[in-house]
Amino acid sequence: MRYSSLKTGLMVSLMVAGASLAGSAYAEKWDMPMAYSATNFHSETGVQFAECVTNGTSGDIEIVTHPSGSLFKGADIKRAIQTGQTQIGERLMSGHQNENAVFGFDSVPFLASSFDDSARLFEAAKPTMEKLLDEQNLVMLYAVPWPPQGLYFNKEVNSVEDMEGLKFRSYNNATARLAELTGMLPVTIEAAEISQAFATGVAESMVSSGATGYDRKVWESLSHFYEVDAWLPYNYVMVNKDVWEDTSDANKGVIQACAQLAQYAGTWRAKEYTGFTMAGLTAGGMTVGPAGDALVAELKAIGDTMTSEWIEAAGDDGKAIMEAFNASK
């Protein structure tokens, strides 16, 4: 399988590249909490990043990963890193949008709905994001997009009216607002709890990538996946700023090299995984395909509303990001 071959090749390249770099003279352990399952491609990329750092520093820094929210739940990971409860971790970037609207730049519906547009949007937002994180005692090491987001339901949906009253899995401000504008009922559910939420009827629908649905075998509870390419949210790996500043220049160089490889590998995986998971959802028994024209038109109108709301909420930073993004076209 092409995905498996890619996975193996990237793991080898990460470890070899890491092993070729020299470390410092003392050993320490960094715990790396992650919200998603061990089999999710973000988690697998994180594991290989950790192996790259551990090997590249000759064991001077050992990064130990903790997937599935086993060390800290997704919503608690960023705070745990900020306060020094753990050294490093991965989190969905837009999960912090309630702190600052800028964190939600990647979750504005239909603003950037392809990998190329998403990459340009990320580069436009990156300087602002790095400044904001620095003020919060954090350093961003790398970021990887999810595949394009689609809509999951337990029934056929042809219009926004068909969504009214459905219990909708919410994971950030943007998804909660999307639920509100479509008449659905938002229910906050962490990634690790998705399968149980659908199996027990706590949730009946969600917007997410094919990767999440495939990893969680949502075909056991849901019947339809509509490809709407709403947005491509990012997961990012961050390290405590104090820990980073105490790291030797040699080890910083190793970590940065491993981070660059991980970002490249993770993005490549996201692209490869898109088709793989669509086939997996279909094989599981789901109806998979593009949304109808009427539904897409209604959703894009909602996207226009949410874009205006985000720019207003993000203020001057949001305007600067949009100007830089538009200038890159």
Steps between C-alpha positions, in 0.01 A plus 500: 500500500636842407419654840681222689809535280502875552463453874794261518722714280432818694561328832839382378593841359401676821703265716805504274495879475462530876773246573747697289486799731692541823340549844610666824646349817199429722181296477144612566151371427231703327143373522293576187120472546288468185121501473451257213524121483835328451395391150414853384752637251567806718589275792716278282685806369546616859645163600752513219590860588562383857717213377692740276575732794589216735737344248635831372598617848648157577242462774585830670134598447257210502151595381230259618163529323161451667218471240121484545493764771655249741722752681290816456170541318517702180352812656759491780817441297592860417451619857709210631789602274468870586517431872782247482293194593643345184771612264352452153172396338268505201165673476242609244585866439141622471423339835632822657272735306312587817824658629569702188316499167833486314533133598200429278653631176505147356134422576318768305267312261606509134774758555770246413355169385800340326844393620668775298270774627529364852881517483485862383258590777723335760806693378298823513397430860826350625676822614195608699460151646864483607477840670181403679644168618821671618289721725345182643835337585484266200709427190342338192720228349290377210144484370320250275160543332213257515343385173208717383204501736171338398162445662392176668136408561286201588259581215489653153531879508424722202457840661574693817136448596570126522759567772267678738492355849783247449749462785829620351848421631676829574875532562566874468323835466465464124318167519273630775413801284445278196253297705319815606470634144369168367252441781691207649572451870872519589638240741865529608674165449873428509653291222558202728126490584359511145418131458315477829314826439356377170432149629297635792320775307671785684592628152343437160719701265833678472732688267837329480745341263477153354797415721307551825202302376717217376707481818185491713302262276205736498322286239384293797269790590484739203393449141607800287816703440472810281819642345466875540870591558397756759848565641828329591570552870851462640643297783819646636778392734611754759765503772517693827704815435704468822586140413595608149728779622675254734569265208851508351550649156611160371181333616288788375651439159406132519145576608450762229631263232269224622210746513555601136502138393189427707310792347591383151420136578175582676376722218586233244313246709196727522486515122549124457259419781216698345428248224584203721246596765228580247538146371499372857174676587342358185624151582349539846158547339462878497364702210791726402493779242473873432216696655223618265515842340216640712666395826840634388348837411335525842820401678709753306259776600553395861875502431481862384327592824761319710788657307369849574447407866853359532666806348308725737583282802869473409532877455817645349676163516221339300507777239878465467472124452233542234704766318808278499294199387334692215835646393644148467245396236 
